[in-house]
Amino acid sequence: MMPFSSNAAYCSDWVLSPTTFITDVRAMMDLLSTLKFDHDICNWQAVFVTDPRVLMKILPQEVRAESDFAVVFGVNLSAWDKPHPNLWSRATYEERSRYIDDRLAMMRGDDHRQRDRAMRAVGMAAGFLIAKARNLKYAVNFLHDFESAEIAHEVGLPDSYQVTMIVTLKRAMQPLRREGENLVPVFRDGEGMLKLS
């Protein structure tokens, strides 16, 4: 199990060191580390779970059989409400203005702004993760029904975090494309795109 957020250093306290997936996990973490937090305030975390004992507790048996590891995304819906003493010293004028605008909107009654921003950030992080995982030939699935508090406890998320998404990954033993399908370039309005054909 490896906690990760974009401003945290890599952790070396693996519960069970994954022998075949460490390079892939590092590649996925490197990609996630390119994402920024709103206002440079950590409001989400991704926990890479590789320990079979933890996977047994958080994944149903039928999902566990199809998973090499899982990534648990958690959001802190009160991250902006805590003191951040170094926020102003490293923020640009534009970043300060956006933060003040967001705080004023919340004071005027926009109760969902912080939640919406955190969920948007997790959605983008998950999208990056899935794209990288598929590029590395992993099959990707989502766990839909789960108890947020139990999962957060099992993977070691702080009490202020809620689990919002769990992505399970399994190394594909065969190509992810069906036989006969090829990626061919398609050009529309001068932009190159790829499609399955």
MOGILIN-V399021 format. One record per pair of residues at least 12 apart in sequence whose C-alpha atoms are under 7 Angstrom apart, sorted by sequence separation. I is the first residue (numbers start at 0). J is the second residue. If there is no record, write none. Layout:
I/J
I/J
This chain:
1/13
182/194
183/195
0/13
148/161
182/195
183/196
0/14
147/161
181/195
182/196
147/162
180/195
181/196
180/196
49/68
48/68
49/69
48/69
47/69
48/70
47/70
142/165
46/70
47/71
141/165
142/166
45/70
46/71
141/166
5/31
45/71
46/72
140/166
141/167
5/32
45/72
139/166
140/167
44/72
45/73
139/167
140/168
5/34
44/73
139/168
5/35
43/73
44/74
138/168
139/169
43/74
137/168
138/169
17/49
42/74
43/75
137/169
138/170
42/75
137/170
138/171
15/49
42/76
136/170
137/171
15/50
136/171
14/50
42/78
41/78
76/113
40/78
76/114
4/43
40/79
136/175
4/44
3/44
4/45
3/45
2/45
3/46
74/117
2/46
1/46
2/47
0/46
1/47
0/47
1/48
0/48
0/49
72/121
0/50
38/94
38/98
43/117
42/117
43/121
75/159
75/160
74/160
75/161
73/160
74/161
73/161
74/162
73/162
74/163
72/162
73/163
71/162
72/163
72/164
31/124
57/150
71/164
72/165
71/165
70/165
71/166
31/127
69/165
70/166
31/128
69/166
70/167
69/167
68/167
69/168
53/153
68/168
27/128
66/167
67/168
68/169
66/168
67/169
66/169
67/170
27/131
65/169
